[in-house]
Structure formats: C-alpha cells, structure tokens
Amino acid sequence: MATMVEQPEVVAAGLVPDPMLPTPYRIQRVKQETDDTFTLELLPEDSSEGFSFLPGQFNMLYVFGVGEVPISISSDPEDAPLLKHTTRVVGTVTKAMRQLKRGDTIGIRGPFGPTGPWRKPPVGTS
C-alpha cells in the first residue's frame, strides 16, 4: 500500500501537509508514569488531520514558544488518530512538556524514522 507521499495525484492536489509545519494536537490526558517520565495522549484539533504510522516511528513534538524534540510514538497504530508519547524529562523542552495539562495544545510533525526491517526483505533474498 502506497503512502500519501508516494501517490502523485495526492501530492499534486496539495493534500500532503507541509512536513515543516506542526499540526496542532489537543492533550486528552497526561499520565505520570514515574518521577521523571510521563505519557501524553493526543488527538488532532481538526479530526481530518490524523495520520497513520508504523511501529518504530517518531514525531517531532513542538511546545509553542519553547522548542521541539523528537519523541517515539508509544501508542498502537490501530488506535490512530490517538497518539501517545511517553517522555522522560531531560531538558528544557521536556520540562515544559511536563507542565502541559489536559486541553493544552502541542504541535506535531511526523511521523519520521524507519518503518522496521520487516518492511523490506534482506538483500539477496526475495
């Protein structure tokens, strides 16, 4: 199955969002996992803005006015458009993320990263 970017008619129609612009997502839940680790559950503000992803991919999470960090997607792809990102507080942006509450907005760019070795056969096999 081709991704949206691999379908020329979709790209030509301008239906692929600019990967450099964050899409606003609303925080549905903040779950404190440990003293320094938390999970954000997110849904797109515009229900038509959701996307599919594969295990092993990540998003760039943008805290408005603070910065952006790459965080692995920790939710099940079958639960899309719901996204979960489990994050450890280690720097300025993740400290700001930890202060976000239900109803706040965060920017998402992605998904990025490998789709996993199961997507392509090893070299020399068919």
N, C-alpha and C positions, 0 to 999 in steps of 0.2 A: 504494500500500500504506500503510495507516494505521500510525502508530507506536503503541506500547503506551499512551501517554497519551491518544491520540485514540480509543481503544476503550473506551467506557463500561463494558462488562462487566469489563474487566481492572482498571480503576480501582476499580470498586465492590467487586471481590473482594479488594482490598488487595494486588494483585500488583505495583504500581508502587512501587519503593523511595522512601523519603523523599529528595528531592534535596539536602537539607541535611546528611544523614549520610554520611560517607565509607564506601565499601565497601573492605574490606581486600584488597590485592593483594600477591602474593609476587614479589619480584625474582628473575627467572630468569637475567639476565645484565646486567652493567654493561660497556659498551664505551666506552673512552676514544677520542673522535674527534680532538680537538686538545688543546692545553694547557688550555683553559678550557671545552671542550664535551664532553659525554658523552651516551650513549643508555642509557636503562633499558628493558629488556624485561620485561614484567609479565604475570602470569596471575592471575586471581581465586583467592583462597584456597578459596572454595566454587565448584566448577565450574558451578553453576547461576546464578552471579551475573554472568556475562559479559553484554555488550550490543553492539548493532550501532551503527555510527557512519558518518558520511559525510565525504568529503574536506572540509577546511576547518574542521572542528570541533576543540574543545579540551576538556581536562579540568582540573579543579582537583586538583592533587596536594598531599596533606597529609602533611607529615613530622610524626609524632606528637611532641608536646612542643616543636615549633619554630614551625610555621605552615604556610600554604597559599599556593600560587602557580598562576596559570593557565599551562598549557603545551600547545602544539599537539600533536595526535596525529600522529606521523610514520610510523605503520605503515599497511599496506594494509588497508582494511576487509574484504577477503576472508580475512585472517589472524585475524579475531576468533575466540576471545576474547583472543588475544595482543594486547597493546598495546605500542607503542614510543613513547617520548617523548624527543626529542633536546633537550637543555637546555644553555644557556650559564650559567656561574657568574657571577652579578652581584650577589647579595645574600645575606642570612642564610639564607633557606630553601634556595636553590640550592646554597649552600656545604654545608649539612647533607646535601642530597640526594647531593652528590658523594661523601660519606663512606659512603653505604649500600653494602652488599655483597650478593652472591647469597644468597638465603634470608631477607633482611630484609623487613619489611612496610612498605607505604606505603598511605595512604588515597587513594581515587579518588572524585571526584564528577563526574558528567557523563554524556554529552557535552553541551557547550554550544556556542553560536555558530551562525553562518549555515550553511545547507546548500548554499550556492552559487547563483549566478544561473541555472544550468541547471535548477533545480527548478521555477521559475515562468516563464511566458512574459512578455516585457516588456509594460508597459502599452500598450494599444491594439492588441495582436496576439492572435491566438487559435490 
